[in-house]
Amino acid sequence: MTALDPDYQAKWYQRNRERELAKQKQYQQNNKEKVQAYQKDWYQKNKERIRAQQKEWDATDRGRMLRLVRVRKRQALVANRTCDCCTQEDFEKMYTSARQAGMEVDHIHPLSKGGLHCTQNMQLLTMTENRQKHAKVA
């Protein structure tokens, strides 16, 4: 057996798996900026391939089912956290104006953190700003 033999490599990895994972984790912790820059660069280079794979996954029964689960979970969150002061028309206006401006509607205090689905708790953000904010309180 030599180091180039795939069977040898697989067995070596299994014997040393924990040590290698610990080394990898340590490297990532010590080089966060470098790792993030690499990941961002890799994503930019492979964006189309990732989207194609995502579309392919979404077309499968499991992909459709999981996407539906996420949508239903979100709808339940919204339904349970809707205020009394806003009407459906208020929400439609907010989302329509966002779409026309090429922006997204963001909850200032996220639903996942106890915020209400209320126009007073909503703001328009660009897609980039919204992704950076994620579920943080503004």
MIKE-834840 format. One line per field, with one value per residue: residue number from 1; x, y, z of N, C-alpha, C in turn. Coordinates in steps of 0.001 Angstrom, whole numbers. Last residue first. Example, Ala and Ser with C-alpha at 12.3 -4.5 7.8 and 13.67 -1.06 7.14 Angstrom:
BEGIN
num = (2,1)
npx = (12850,13190)
npy = (-2250,-5690)
npz = (7080,7800)
capx = (13670,12300)
capy = (-1060,-4500)
capz = (7140,7800)
cpx = (12900,13200)
cpy = (30,-3300)
cpz = (7870,7800)
//
This chain:
BEGIN
num = (138,137,136,135,134,133,132,131,130,129,128,127,126,125,124,123,122,121,120,119,118,117,116,115,114,113,112,111,110,109,108,107,106,105,104,103,102,101,100,99,98,97,96,95,94,93,92,91,90,89,88,87,86,85,84,83,82,81,80,79,78,77,76,75,74,73,72,71,70,69,68,67,66,65,64,63,62,61,60,59,58,57,56,55,54,53,52,51,50,49,48,47,46,45,44,43,42,41,40,39,38,37,36,35,34,33,32,31,30,29,28,27,26,25,24,23,22,21,20,19,18,17,16,15,14,13,12,11,10,9,8,7,6,5,4,3,2,1)
npx = (-32760,-31935,-31363,-31590,-30245,-28560,-27693,-30069,-30779,-28740,-29257,-31819,-32628,-35654,-38213,-39685,-42014,-43546,-45723,-47041,-46408,-45940,-43725,-41072,-39782,-37810,-39004,-39663,-37374,-37923,-38237,-38629,-38577,-39131,-36839,-36928,-37811,-39993,-42000,-41749,-42495,-45128,-46186,-45839,-47506,-49998,-50464,-50704,-53037,-54880,-55149,-54402,-53255,-53788,-53323,-50579,-49566,-48531,-49694,-49126,-46330,-46042,-47395,-45728,-43428,-44402,-44975,-42370,-41165,-42807,-42194,-39563,-40000,-41430,-39597,-37604,-38990,-39497,-37469,-37060,-35135,-32909,-32754,-32291,-29810,-28237,-28368,-27094,-24530,-23801,-23762,-21682,-18993,-17674,-18937,-18097,-15333,-15358,-16449,-14497,-12262,-13175,-13463,-10773,-9670,-11068,-10312,-8128,-8597,-10814,-9735,-7832,-9543,-10865,-8702,-7935,-10280,-10251,-7907,-8655,-10807,-9509,-7632,-8856,-10004,-7682,-6638,-8650,-8376,-5721,-5899,-7612,-6098,-2639,-655,796,448,828)
npy = (45695,42485,39937,38022,39894,41913,40927,40725,43438,44523,43131,44047,47037,47477,49048,47782,47371,47965,49181,47077,43967,41357,41902,39876,37648,36730,36054,38535,41206,44458,45065,43013,44197,43798,44868,46443,47604,49176,47293,45869,47864,48349,45820,45704,47878,47137,44796,45866,47352,45328,44061,46537,47045,46768,44306,42285,38916,36540,34371,34788,34550,31843,30656,31347,29915,27341,27341,27585,25239,23337,23887,23005,20281,19595,20128,18264,15841,15880,18266,20891,21725,20544,22173,24620,24039,23623,26213,27657,26536,27386,30161,30432,29960,32309,33079,30977,31456,33955,33184,31377,33086,34853,33070,32315,34797,35348,33116,31522,30168,28620,26981,25562,24160,22516,20974,19653,18179,16526,15064,13686,12135,10509,8543,6283,7363,8033,5494,4457,6220,5711,3016,3254,4840,5247,6955,5790,2209,-1188)
npz = (14136,15122,12683,10743,8174,7281,4831,3442,3336,1763,-658,-1354,504,2393,4110,7142,9837,11971,10930,9746,11287,12811,15606,17078,18111,16528,14198,13192,14081,13869,11126,8454,5126,1739,-806,-4087,-6406,-6316,-6683,-4270,-2437,-3162,-2517,252,1021,-17,1460,4037,3720,3123,5525,8049,11416,14142,15206,13848,13792,14668,13538,10841,10792,11502,9386,7268,7986,7704,4977,3927,4871,3587,935,904,1376,-974,-2977,-2247,-2560,-5318,-7141,-7716,-5956,-7215,-9488,-8268,-7105,-9365,-10418,-8374,-8562,-11116,-10715,-8749,-8641,-8111,-5733,-4037,-3926,-2639,-179,709,911,2869,5013,5351,6075,8429,10099,11036,13388,12719,10727,12235,13969,12139,11224,13568,14030,11787,12332,14675,13704,11664,11480,10437,8135,6716,6211,4547,2354,1583,840,-1337,-3148,-2973,-2326,-306,-809,0)
capx = (-32114,-32789,-30888,-32590,-30751,-29267,-26705,-29307,-31654,-28913,-27976,-31602,-32150,-34204,-37754,-38913,-41457,-42361,-44850,-46336,-47126,-46112,-45056,-41618,-40965,-37386,-38384,-40737,-37740,-37785,-37217,-39184,-37858,-39727,-37498,-36439,-36736,-38715,-41815,-41514,-41159,-44152,-46228,-45137,-46105,-49354,-50343,-49598,-51793,-54582,-54506,-55311,-53025,-53893,-54718,-51163,-50130,-47896,-49739,-50518,-46970,-45409,-47913,-47107,-43386,-43884,-46072,-43392,-40614,-42734,-43552,-39830,-39264,-42031,-40869,-37314,-38481,-40604,-37721,-37963,-36497,-33364,-32919,-33497,-30948,-28441,-28878,-28505,-25294,-23883,-24699,-23056,-19883,-17241,-19046,-19515,-15821,-14792,-17129,-15868,-12231,-12825,-14642,-11773,-9163,-11173,-11704,-8080,-7430,-10934,-10836,-7408,-8575,-11632,-9474,-6981,-9843,-11357,-7983,-7512,-11005,-10609,-7200,-8064,-10880,-8597,-5870,-8401,-9657,-6121,-5016,-8017,-7342,-3692,-1496,-13,1169,0)
capy = (46900,43623,40827,38032,38559,42084,41220,39496,42494,44981,42984,42631,46359,47347,48599,48775,46975,47151,50006,48024,45234,41567,41792,41080,38147,37270,34972,37679,39979,43493,45727,43279,43609,44220,43826,46258,46616,49850,48322,45198,47245,49433,46314,44738,47819,48385,44723,44957,48018,46343,43329,45736,47019,48101,44647,43290,40050,37775,34470,34763,35814,32897,30493,31829,31379,27768,27186,28598,26556,23358,24122,24416,21078,19394,20851,19696,16227,15841,16940,20162,22208,20047,20720,24425,24378,22518,25086,27926,26401,25951,29561,30882,28809,31529,33926,31162,30199,33835,34179,30918,31934,35374,33770,31300,34081,36253,33387,32207,31054,29610,27883,26409,25109,23480,21786,20528,19159,17457,15908,14597,13109,11427,9862,6152,6812,9082,6443,3833,6102,7053,3411,2451,5357,4236,7314,6944,3483,0)
capz = (13570,15408,13737,11823,8500,8543,5868,3695,4024,3144,43,-1103,-709,2294,2801,6409,8542,12250,11768,8867,11319,11377,15006,16451,18799,17820,14957,13702,13359,14964,11938,9777,6245,3004,-31,-2724,-6486,-6071,-7705,-5555,-2370,-3291,-3895,-587,1424,-451,1,3717,4146,2106,4437,7233,9964,13555,14954,14746,13063,15120,15000,11296,10432,12296,10745,7273,7929,8996,5946,3633,5246,5054,1415,621,2360,336,-2951,-2302,-1237,-4362,-6584,-8601,-5743,-5917,-9654,-9077,-6255,-8430,-11204,-8698,-7323,-10835,-11677,-8505,-8855,-9278,-6920,-4335,-4497,-3981,-984,498,7,1547,4486,5016,4898,7276,9739,9747,13339,13788,10401,11123,14509,12938,10287,12878,15022,11973,11139,14697,14781,11382,11939,11663,9173,7151,7014,5854,3057,2011,1926,-171,-2567,-3099,-3462,53,-860,0)
cpx = (-31779,-32063,-31901,-32123,-31793,-29740,-27372,-28265,-30911,-29741,-28102,-30320,-31918,-33844,-36234,-38519,-40695,-41683,-43557,-45420,-46342,-47031,-44993,-42982,-41580,-38557,-37918,-40159,-38860,-38279,-36905,-38057,-38574,-39016,-38070,-37198,-36106,-37525,-40475,-41222,-40807,-42730,-45197,-45114,-45312,-47859,-49661,-49377,-50572,-53276,-54079,-54510,-54051,-53766,-54859,-52635,-50819,-48395,-49187,-50612,-48382,-46099,-47330,-47715,-44800,-43868,-45635,-44511,-41655,-42211,-43587,-41228,-39479,-41326,-41508,-38574,-38189,-40147,-38881,-38268,-37514,-34811,-33463,-33798,-32261,-29645,-29152,-29125,-26778,-24722,-24881,-24064,-21359,-18234,-18689,-19686,-17288,-15320,-16659,-16644,-13649,-12808,-14377,-13016,-10187,-10748,-11829,-9474,-7390,-9793,-11011,-8491,-8110,-10704,-10249,-7717,-8863,-10990,-9114,-7568,-9886,-10757,-8283,-7760,-10142,-9505,-6796,-7641,-9461,-7417,-5429,-7187,-7807,-4973,-2653,-951,210,877)
cpy = (47907,44868,41955,38890,38659,40742,41338,39730,41208,43981,43384,42415,44901,46762,48601,48181,48135,46718,49281,48957,46221,42774,41981,40826,39405,37923,35426,36587,39181,42160,44861,43853,43957,43462,44417,45127,46342,48892,49033,46216,46609,48886,47414,45176,46891,48341,45972,44883,47158,47083,44301,44999,46135,48111,45961,43540,40995,39006,35785,34961,35875,34231,31561,31728,31963,29291,27639,28533,27652,24715,24189,24779,22578,20261,20778,20530,17732,16308,17016,18761,21453,20462,20118,22941,24193,22773,23890,26776,26622,25704,28069,30204,29142,30425,33146,31977,30339,32575,34096,31880,31473,34238,34311,31956,33046,35549,34247,32559,31906,30631,28964,27435,26079,24559,22882,21498,20147,18544,16932,15570,14142,12520,10934,7513,6678,8564,7527,4780,5513,7013,4772,2828,4572,4757,6353,7361,4611,1258)
cpz = (14631,14930,13926,12981,9601,9064,7234,4786,4356,3950,1504,-300,-341,939,2792,5064,7925,10947,12120,9670,10470,11253,13497,15828,18214,18558,16341,14599,14028,14387,13152,10631,7538,4117,1245,-2042,-5128,-6176,-7556,-6653,-3706,-3243,-4097,-2056,496,-163,-544,2211,3780,2443,3332,6166,9258,12029,14194,14372,14046,14362,15521,12806,10987,12060,11668,8674,7993,9064,7346,4668,5043,5526,2946,1138,2153,1388,-1570,-2230,-1187,-2985,-5597,-8072,-6592,-5667,-8361,-9236,-7005,-7533,-10295,-9477,-7587,-9575,-11420,-9431,-8697,-9630,-8182,-5608,-4894,-4671,-2440,-402,-315,519,3083,4417,4413,5993,8493,9237,12073,13724,11458,10790,13421,13491,11041,11947,14394,12980,11246,13518,14815,12437,11817,12280,10509,8264,7565,6774,4451,2820,2476,1051,-1334,-2417,-3669,-1077,-509,0)
//
